[in-house]
């Protein structure tokens, strides 16, 4: 099977509010999660509500490009 034909692909989710703050604020870093998505069922970007340890609350985590 060819490498590009896999249905499930690995994606990285990154906190949206940490990225907006930037490095100048109190944030010590950017929260990231790794997960998988089905390429056929979810062709667009994936967004999930996850816990950000730097913001200390549940925020939107959006898919980023590798």
N, C-alpha and C positions, 0 to 999 in steps of 0.2 A: 504494500500500500504506500502511496506517495505521501510525503511529509505534509503537504498543504491540504490534503483531503480529510484530515481528522475533523470530526464533528465538534468535539469538545476542545476548547482552547483555554489556556491559562491566561488570566488577566490580573492586573494590579489595580487596587482601589486606593485612592488617595483622598485625604480629608480636604474638602473644599474651603472651609473656613480658615484652616491653617495656611493654605496657599495664599489666601487674600490678605492675611495679616502680614506675611513676609517675615524676614529674619530680624527686622527692627523691633518687633514687639517682644513680649515676655515669653512667647512660645519657644520651647527648647528644641523643637523639631517638627517634622511632618509625619502624621500618622498614616501608615500604609498597611493594607491587608492584601493577601494573595488568595485568589479563588479561581473557580472554573466556570465557564458559561458555554451553553450550547449555541453554536454559531448559526444554526438554522432557526431556532426559536427566538433568539435575541440578536438580530443583526445590528442594532444600534448600540450606543454606549450604555453600559450597565451603571445604575446608581442605586446604592443601598444605604440605609441608615445604620451606622455602626458607632461603637463607642470610640471616641478619640481621647487618648490618655493625656494629651497635651492641652486640649480644651477642657477636659474633665466633664464632658457631656456627650450625648448622642448627636451626631452631625451627619450630613450627607457626605458619602464617600463616592466619588466618581471614578470611572475607569480612565486610566492614562495609557498612552502609547509606550511601548517598550523601546 
